Amino acid sequence: MSALAPVIAVDGPSGVGKGTLCQWLAVRLGWRLLDSGALYRLTALAALRRNAPLEDEDRVAAVATRLEAEFTVRADGGLRITLDGTEVGVELRTEQCGNAASRVAALPAVRAALLQRQRDFRRAPGLIADGRDMGTMVFPDAELKLFLTASAEERAQRRHKQLSQQGLDANLKSLAGEIAERDARDSQRAIAPLRPAADAEILDTTRLKIADVCAWALALTAQRLTLPELR
Ligand code: C5P
């Protein structure tokens, strides 16, 4: 039996910069990318489209099991995401969708329905896995586990900038409130709460530039994994 492909797990709260770091690492190493938050967002969006109440665990889990979603990597490393054959990139990134995702993500049957789908992304030459429970639940045997933090204020600012750049409507004050609500739900839920794995490397990025975060991650990758990509 062949050995499993290596995984770098990147976890942390909303708006901390995981997505940017993960995309950069995936391009730098030529590895695959799992945006696990997108799977929860897609589940929420599909449930809303099918008029399934977000707290109806059985119905939402059935939606997650049958999710017709596709991820394709663009030349710039960004992801093109489709639901039922139609691109949903912009709709998926709204804070409303993030909030709906965090509601369905608290349901154990939904998490169970998405578990194997996430693990199936683990293929050669390696996987960068972006989420909340990559290092604790989905890939507990990951070769490297990174956990990013930043103050809630800084994360609201970053998310605001990101949404504005995408042409999405964003109000800093309401964003800060929504992020706080999402943080509380994600870290207090009974199943797979947001927390660093015992063996995770933790970095507070509040005062750092993204280039510093990327350099930190790459240095740890080079220390822990013997990769021809880094020679
Ligand atoms: O990372 P993103 O903002 O896209 O995630 C949306 C929501 O999906 C999070 O607030 C969280 O509740 C949920 N999520 C999760 N586990 C993951 C990734 C995301 O519970 N691995």
Residues whose N, C-alpha, C, O or C-beta is under 5 A from the ligand:
A	BS01	C5P	S14 S36 G37 A38 Y40 G98 A101 S102 A105 D130 G131 R132 D133 R182 D186
